[in-house]
Amino acid sequence: MPYHIKPHMKKMTTPPPPPPHTSSLLLLSLLLAAASVIHGTAAAEDLIKKTCKALAKEDSNVQYGFCAAALAAAPASGCATLRGLTSISIRLIRYNVTDTRCRIKQMLRDKRAPRRDRYAELCLRDCLEMYSGAVSDAKAAMREYNSGRLAEASVHLSAVLDAASTCEDGFEERRGEASPLKKRNNDTFQLSAMALTLVHDLQTAQLKH
């Protein structure tokens, strides 16, 4: 008769609860950590709101809602200072112009798209050239800003703003011509206006000190 060997089952035991004093300290630490995170997040949101209100007041090209949404959605904005928000705004410009340049290239290569007339085609090609330059200017603006050369950073940011504006103007020069880049141009323009105003304010603060 075969033997059936029962496996040795290890008895499960519940670990003893921590001493009341240790448990209280742990709970207090968790509460303090949570309060710190909540306070930090609230402070960052408050800074973004104050900054965007000031920017919208200083520059009519900046809309408060766009500014607040753009900065709040950016990584690391939750713990950024004013200098950090300026850096984030320049980084957002770089992402935007890089993506827009890519989109224009796709539009020009897309054989399935409705046929464009010669004028619209030339406008898109002009915009591609402008946004290629804007990518270089956005990178240069970040380098200059990180090096503390705020005046030089402003020059490159102004160039990006002009590129978006000129691209959009090209379509508007012909009556009834719809710009397929209207939203992208507007976003680039507003982000550039935000960054320019922030850099200018930092320059002003430096001169006061």
NUTOR-800096 format. One record per residue (C-alpha): residue number from 1; y, x, z. Coordinates in steps of 0.25 Angstrom, whole numbers, plus 2048, in hexadecimal, padded with zeros to 3 digits. Example, Ala and Ser with C-alpha at 12.3 -4.5 7.8 and 13.67 -1.06 7.14 Angstrom:
NUTOR-800096
+-----+-----+-----+-----+
! pos !   Y !   X !   Z !
+-----+-----+-----+-----+
!   1 ! 7EE ! 831 ! 81F !
!   2 ! 7FC ! 837 ! 81D !
+-----+-----+-----+-----+
//
This chain:
NUTOR-800096
+-----+-----+-----+-----+
! pos !   Y !   X !   Z !
+-----+-----+-----+-----+
!   1 ! 800 ! 800 ! 800 !
!   2 ! 80D ! 806 ! 7FC !
!   3 ! 817 ! 809 ! 806 !
!   4 ! 825 ! 803 ! 805 !
!   5 ! 82F ! 80D ! 80B !
!   6 ! 83C ! 806 ! 80F !
!   7 ! 848 ! 80E ! 80C !
!   8 ! 850 ! 813 ! 819 !
!   9 ! 85C ! 80A ! 81A !
!  10 ! 868 ! 811 ! 821 !
!  11 ! 86E ! 807 ! 82A !
!  12 ! 87D ! 804 ! 827 !
!  13 ! 886 ! 805 ! 832 !
!  14 ! 895 ! 801 ! 832 !
!  15 ! 89E ! 80C ! 836 !
!  16 ! 8A5 ! 80A ! 843 !
!  17 ! 8B4 ! 805 ! 842 !
!  18 ! 8BF ! 810 ! 843 !
!  19 ! 8C5 ! 810 ! 851 !
!  20 ! 8D0 ! 806 ! 852 !
!  21 ! 8DB ! 811 ! 853 !
!  22 ! 8D6 ! 817 ! 846 !
!  23 ! 8D5 ! 80A ! 83F !
!  24 ! 8E4 ! 806 ! 843 !
!  25 ! 8E9 ! 813 ! 83E !
!  26 ! 8E2 ! 811 ! 831 !
!  27 ! 8E8 ! 803 ! 82F !
!  28 ! 8F5 ! 808 ! 833 !
!  29 ! 8F4 ! 814 ! 828 !
!  30 ! 8F0 ! 80A ! 81D !
!  31 ! 8FC ! 801 ! 821 !
!  32 ! 906 ! 80C ! 820 !
!  33 ! 900 ! 811 ! 813 !
!  34 ! 901 ! 803 ! 80D !
!  35 ! 90F ! 801 ! 812 !
!  36 ! 913 ! 80E ! 80C !
!  37 ! 90E ! 80B ! 7FF !
!  38 ! 915 ! 7FD ! 7FF !
!  39 ! 922 ! 803 ! 803 !
!  40 ! 921 ! 80E ! 7F9 !
!  41 ! 91E ! 804 ! 7EE !
!  42 ! 929 ! 7FB ! 7F2 !
!  43 ! 933 ! 806 ! 7F3 !
!  44 ! 92F ! 80B ! 7E5 !
!  45 ! 930 ! 7FD ! 7DF !
!  46 ! 93E ! 7FC ! 7E6 !
!  47 ! 943 ! 809 ! 7DF !
!  48 ! 93E ! 804 ! 7D2 !
!  49 ! 945 ! 7F7 ! 7D3 !
!  50 ! 952 ! 7FE ! 7D8 !
!  51 ! 951 ! 808 ! 7CD !
!  52 ! 94F ! 7FE ! 7C2 !
!  53 ! 95B ! 7F5 ! 7C7 !
!  54 ! 964 ! 801 ! 7C7 !
!  55 ! 95F ! 805 ! 7B9 !
!  56 ! 961 ! 7F7 ! 7B4 !
!  57 ! 96F ! 7F7 ! 7BA !
!  58 ! 973 ! 805 ! 7B4 !
!  59 ! 96D ! 803 ! 7A6 !
!  60 ! 96D ! 7F5 ! 79F !
!  61 ! 962 ! 7FA ! 796 !
!  62 ! 958 ! 7FA ! 7A2 !
!  63 ! 952 ! 7ED ! 7A7 !
!  64 ! 94E ! 7EC ! 7B5 !
!  65 ! 941 ! 7E5 ! 7B3 !
!  66 ! 93C ! 7F0 ! 7A8 !
!  67 ! 940 ! 7FB ! 7B1 !
!  68 ! 939 ! 7F6 ! 7BE !
!  69 ! 92D ! 7F2 ! 7B6 !
!  70 ! 92C ! 800 ! 7AF !
!  71 ! 92E ! 808 ! 7BB !
!  72 ! 925 ! 800 ! 7C4 !
!  73 ! 919 ! 801 ! 7BB !
!  74 ! 91A ! 810 ! 7B9 !
!  75 ! 910 ! 819 ! 7C1 !
!  76 ! 916 ! 820 ! 7CD !
!  77 ! 922 ! 817 ! 7CD !
!  78 ! 91E ! 811 ! 7DB !
!  79 ! 921 ! 81D ! 7E2 !
!  80 ! 92C ! 823 ! 7D9 !
!  81 ! 93A ! 827 ! 7DD !
!  82 ! 946 ! 825 ! 7D4 !
!  83 ! 944 ! 833 ! 7CD !
!  84 ! 935 ! 82E ! 7CC !
!  85 ! 939 ! 821 ! 7C5 !
!  86 ! 942 ! 829 ! 7BC !
!  87 ! 936 ! 832 ! 7B8 !
!  88 ! 92D ! 825 ! 7B6 !
!  89 ! 938 ! 81F ! 7AD !
!  90 ! 938 ! 82B ! 7A4 !
!  91 ! 928 ! 82B ! 7A4 !
!  92 ! 928 ! 81D ! 7A0 !
!  93 ! 931 ! 820 ! 794 !
!  94 ! 928 ! 82B ! 790 !
!  95 ! 91C ! 821 ! 790 !
!  96 ! 924 ! 817 ! 789 !
!  97 ! 929 ! 81F ! 77D !
!  98 ! 91B ! 826 ! 77C !
!  99 ! 914 ! 819 ! 77B !
! 100 ! 91F ! 813 ! 771 !
! 101 ! 91E ! 81F ! 768 !
! 102 ! 90F ! 81D ! 768 !
! 103 ! 911 ! 80E ! 765 !
! 104 ! 91A ! 811 ! 759 !
! 105 ! 910 ! 81A ! 753 !
! 106 ! 905 ! 80F ! 754 !
! 107 ! 90E ! 805 ! 74E !
! 108 ! 911 ! 80F ! 742 !
! 109 ! 902 ! 811 ! 740 !
! 110 ! 8FD ! 803 ! 742 !
! 111 ! 8F9 ! 7FE ! 734 !
! 112 ! 8F5 ! 7F0 ! 739 !
! 113 ! 903 ! 7ED ! 73E !
! 114 ! 90C ! 7E4 ! 735 !
! 115 ! 913 ! 7EC ! 72A !
! 116 ! 921 ! 7F1 ! 72E !
! 117 ! 92C ! 7F2 ! 725 !
! 118 ! 932 ! 800 ! 722 !
! 119 ! 93E ! 7FE ! 72C !
! 120 ! 935 ! 7FB ! 738 !
! 121 ! 92C ! 806 ! 734 !
! 122 ! 937 ! 810 ! 734 !
! 123 ! 93C ! 80B ! 741 !
! 124 ! 92F ! 80D ! 748 !
! 125 ! 92E ! 81B ! 742 !
! 126 ! 93C ! 81E ! 747 !
! 127 ! 938 ! 819 ! 755 !
! 128 ! 92B ! 822 ! 755 !
! 129 ! 934 ! 82E ! 753 !
! 130 ! 93E ! 829 ! 75E !
! 131 ! 933 ! 827 ! 768 !
! 132 ! 92C ! 834 ! 765 !
! 133 ! 939 ! 83A ! 769 !
! 134 ! 93A ! 831 ! 775 !
! 135 ! 92C ! 836 ! 77A !
! 136 ! 932 ! 845 ! 77A !
! 137 ! 93E ! 840 ! 780 !
! 138 ! 937 ! 839 ! 78B !
! 139 ! 92E ! 845 ! 78E !
! 140 ! 93B ! 84E ! 78E !
! 141 ! 942 ! 844 ! 798 !
! 142 ! 937 ! 845 ! 7A2 !
! 143 ! 937 ! 854 ! 7A1 !
! 144 ! 946 ! 855 ! 7A3 !
! 145 ! 945 ! 84B ! 7AE !
! 146 ! 93A ! 852 ! 7B6 !
! 147 ! 942 ! 85F ! 7B5 !
! 148 ! 94E ! 858 ! 7BB !
! 149 ! 956 ! 859 ! 7AE !
! 150 ! 95B ! 84B ! 7AE !
! 151 ! 966 ! 84C ! 7A3 !
! 152 ! 95C ! 851 ! 799 !
! 153 ! 952 ! 846 ! 79D !
! 154 ! 95D ! 83C ! 79A !
! 155 ! 95F ! 841 ! 78C !
! 156 ! 951 ! 83F ! 789 !
! 157 ! 950 ! 831 ! 78F !
! 158 ! 95C ! 82D ! 787 !
! 159 ! 955 ! 832 ! 77A !
! 160 ! 949 ! 829 ! 77E !
! 161 ! 952 ! 81D ! 780 !
! 162 ! 959 ! 820 ! 773 !
! 163 ! 94C ! 821 ! 76C !
! 164 ! 948 ! 813 ! 771 !
! 165 ! 955 ! 80D ! 76D !
! 166 ! 956 ! 813 ! 75F !
! 167 ! 948 ! 80F ! 75C !
! 168 ! 94B ! 800 ! 760 !
! 169 ! 958 ! 801 ! 758 !
! 170 ! 951 ! 805 ! 74C !
! 171 ! 94A ! 7F7 ! 74B !
! 172 ! 956 ! 7EF ! 74F !
! 173 ! 95E ! 7F5 ! 744 !
! 174 ! 958 ! 7EC ! 73A !
! 175 ! 95A ! 7DD ! 73D !
! 176 ! 94D ! 7D6 ! 741 !
! 177 ! 945 ! 7E2 ! 742 !
! 178 ! 93C ! 7E1 ! 74F !
! 179 ! 939 ! 7ED ! 757 !
! 180 ! 92B ! 7EF ! 75A !
! 181 ! 92F ! 7F9 ! 765 !
! 182 ! 93A ! 7F1 ! 76C !
! 183 ! 933 ! 7F0 ! 779 !
! 184 ! 92F ! 7FF ! 779 !
! 185 ! 93D ! 803 ! 775 !
! 186 ! 943 ! 7FA ! 780 !
! 187 ! 939 ! 800 ! 78B !
! 188 ! 93C ! 80E ! 786 !
! 189 ! 94B ! 80B ! 787 !
! 190 ! 94B ! 805 ! 795 !
! 191 ! 942 ! 810 ! 79A !
! 192 ! 94B ! 81B ! 795 !
! 193 ! 958 ! 813 ! 79A !
! 194 ! 951 ! 813 ! 7A8 !
! 195 ! 94E ! 822 ! 7A8 !
! 196 ! 95B ! 826 ! 7A3 !
! 197 ! 962 ! 81E ! 7AE !
! 198 ! 959 ! 823 ! 7B9 !
! 199 ! 95B ! 832 ! 7B4 !
! 200 ! 96A ! 82F ! 7B3 !
! 201 ! 96A ! 82A ! 7C2 !
! 202 ! 962 ! 836 ! 7C6 !
! 203 ! 96C ! 83F ! 7BF !
! 204 ! 978 ! 838 ! 7C6 !
! 205 ! 971 ! 83A ! 7D4 !
! 206 ! 96F ! 849 ! 7D1 !
! 207 ! 97D ! 84A ! 7CE !
! 208 ! 981 ! 844 ! 7DB !
! 209 ! 979 ! 84E ! 7E3 !
+-----+-----+-----+-----+
//
